[in-house]
Amino acid sequence: MSQNPNEEKIREHTFDGIQEFDKSLPNWWLFTLYATIVFSIAYWVYYQKAGIGLDQEEELKAAMAEIDENVARAKAEAGVLDDDTFAVMAKDQGIVSAGELIYTQNCSACHGANREGGIGLALNDAEWKHGSNPLAIKKIVDEGVATAGMPPWGPVLGDEKVNQVVAFLVSKQVK
Amino acid sequence: MSDQKRVIEYDDQTVRMFMIASIFWGIVGMLVGVIVAAQLNFHILNFDTSWLTFGRLRPLHTNAVIFAFVGNMMFAGVYHSTQRLVKARLGSDLLSKVHFWGWQLIIVSAAITLPLGYTRGKEYAELIWPINIAVALIWVVFGINFFLTLAKRNEKSLYVAIWFYIATIITVAMLYIVNHLSIPTGLLHSYPIFGGVQDALVQWWYGHNAVAFFLTTPILGIMYYYMPKAADRPVYSYRLSVVHFWSLVFIYIWAGPHHLLYTALPGWLQQLGMIFSLMLWAPSWGGMLNGLLTLRGAWDKLRTDPVLKFFAAGVTFYGMATFEGPLLSIRSVNALAHYTDWIIGHVHAGTLGWNGFMAAGMFYFLAPRLWKTKLYSVPMANMHFWLGLVGILLYVASMWVSGITQGLMLNNADEQGILAYPNFLETLQSIRPLMLTRVVGGGIYLAGFILMAYNIWKTVQSGEAVNGVCEVSAADEDAKKMGLIGAVTHPAFLYSAGLVVFSCIWLFADGFLELIGMGATIVTVMSCIVHFTRSGDSFAHWYDKLLENSMPFTVLVLISAATGGVVQIVPLVNIDKASVAEDKMQKVYTPLELAGRDIYVSEGCYNCHSQQIRPFVAEVKRYGDYSRLGESIYDHPYQWGSKRTGPDLARLGDKYPDAWHYDHMLDPRQTSPGSNMPNYPWLFEKFTDYGSLPSKINAQKMLGVPFPDWSPAEIDSAAKAQAKAIQKKLESQGKEVDADTEIVALIAYLQQLGKSIDLEHEVATN
């Protein structure tokens, strides 16, 4: 099968005047083909035969475990968060305006642009159905109220942003 | 008779008609494409009108450009080149007419039914069942006509273009029929017989290979005829043709599951999809090489001949897209790109670049010849080329940037699992300029295409239709035929078949069997190499002989193309639904929820919303626990989706109150500022179709969905009672609505999404 690649060997048959060279396959092309086949077998063995590679559920489990660890560590480092801390935060203009932005983006669709309520309850009056102290509000934002159709925002926003939006609400609270 | 010469007149009228139809439908299909792209930027362009809404028009765009534009173009090219390659007139004038008019009728009926919301709810397989039957029949007419032409050929051997045409006809028939198997519930509606994960697998076995065998193989055949013709150069390498043809036909079929990476599809199928996509890279590039290297010695003609210009660029885009495809099927790349605009860009590099440019090259080649004149304006054709090129580059580049940007934003979660962009709309806003660039790029491409239509129209006017002729002498019949037995008893076939069987045993079996499979695979490869080195000529002779006998050739193509589907789909069709459910199992729909689901399907919500949460931190945080295989097991059709223009809906149920959905469907911007979703006011006026529910539930029961034994009256009263309850709830939240309107049924459906039964008390994550 050895053939000089420069040899212009042409097949004798023509089709409607179309001729065909019979040049050998380019080496780099053949290499690409063989390399992908070898890689594929190795990949299959790695995941399916040897069982070294994690499947997608195991990958997620590992990632979630790492996250849980990080969250626990961060909570321990942050110390205790109590109602008084929020009282201080609610006076910090930086935190409150950050909270306001988060409110506009995520909460205003249901609770109204001026917290006047709509699909969700009003937040600009003195009535707080689930408790008016900062930690109670934070709990609602974090975990939601399934029966009322309020989604849990803790997993989505994260602790820092939840605290900011709670500080914003506390700063506007009508006592 | 033996020395007598005969003159054959080709049927070029059919070719001309298909060509004009292709150009006409091309303009329509691309125009709808530009409109839907604009709708994504400006929601008012949906005009609050049901039949002008994105969810209904996007299927019209995809079906029109695939089946109407490329379909008609393919038929023109196949019929024109085949007649000349086998020196025979088309098999039957009657069948040619039936084929042409039947296909146009199918297109017209698709263009009417899709905007009206009659759909099967599966991508590129949306047409309703009566049209499916018509498509299958007309395709068979095409096949018969084609093989009749081969049967009366005056050219013993089959040229490589014909191989690709045979692969197209056989494989598309197989794919189309299996993916369209349905149980009708009425004249305009049916449920696919596959559900959930099975339906997903069959759908992408079809969807991926519609790209392979509808948009690729026929066009490769067309390339093999028109490229050497236009360049007046021999094809670069015959043996490359042989190797890349067979590897392409065998490998392509296996790659479908790469559309389902990181879904609930079993891992082994996902991994097969990925590795076969990688192995597809070289076979695809074989086609590109044979096309481009045919131009050796003719590169100077590119400057003057628009035909070659389009072909060279088209083949280059083919090479680019078939490199990008394997890249995107690498699981970690796919994790970023899936559900984003990157995929849209990838597809359009193939369709605009490869299909569109090959079509243009072929039309510019054909028009002067079919109407015996000169092309009206070469500068205009060059203008078309540059407009087209700029259009594609704007389109594809903006979709790359858009897809990567949005993918990175959506997948961005920090080490505590906190999403950097918790609000989906924020990611939408960031790609708006890119979505607008896409409209501009597509518009420029369309402008170039319209220029071509004008150019060809003027060309046609300046000439007159003539049919090609050729002179043949009666064939000598002394050649010995090879039958199927001869084809499958040669070592070349036995080695290939042995290799596939043994390597499957090696890769899928365990223990002792695995070792046997591995040993047998190695022995087969070694003995094949030895045998081939010693007596390669016998292999070559066998293949030459095979090329003179279309029947065994066709059977071998069918075997190669069917293998992958059999290995992947059969194990999944035979599974027991309850036993594979993992830890979550779908609840059977209530009658009203089923009615709502049919509205969801009919409105084409799946065009923008997935229902499949991947097992990533960012997705689990954003949408909830990842989707399990059991959670969509009763879904006919499955609605996993392939694109997230909006967020995933797999766990939407109870996330918001009913009133939120009421407001959101009436005007999405009321609840989601900045959204590009259309308004759906007609849902608040149209009444839910309760009457068809008994026959729908009956059909689903036949498919194995465990609905209780309800009487039609029970179904009706259950649906109405649930609707009343939702209406009362909406009323208490200040929303006035008639209980029997579609919005109520849709809310019933949306509010149960993701509420599956926990089979184990402990949930794996979260």
Interface residues (C-beta under 8 A of the other chain):
Chain A: M1 I10 R11 H13 F15 D16 G17 I18 Q19 E20 F21 D22 K23 S24 L25 P26 W29 L30 T32 L33 T36 I37 F39 S40 I41 Y43 W44 Y47 Q48 K49 D55 Q56 E57 E59 L60 K61 A63 M64 E66 I67 N70 V71 A74 Q105 N106 A109 C110 I119 A146 A148 G149 P151 P155 V156 L157 G158 D159 E160 K161
Chain B: R84 L85 K87 E155 S157 Y159 V160 Y225 P228 K229 P234 V235 Y236 S237 Y238 R239 L240 S241 V243 S247 Y262 G267 W268 Q271 M274 I275 F276 L278 M279 W281 A282 P283 W285 G286 L289 P326 D414 E415 Q416 G417 I418 L419 P422 N423 E426 L507 E514 F532 T533 G536 R614 P615 F616 V617 V620 K621 R622 Y626 D654 K655 Y656 P657 D658 A659 W660 D663 Q670 T671 S672 P673 Q733 A764 T765 N766
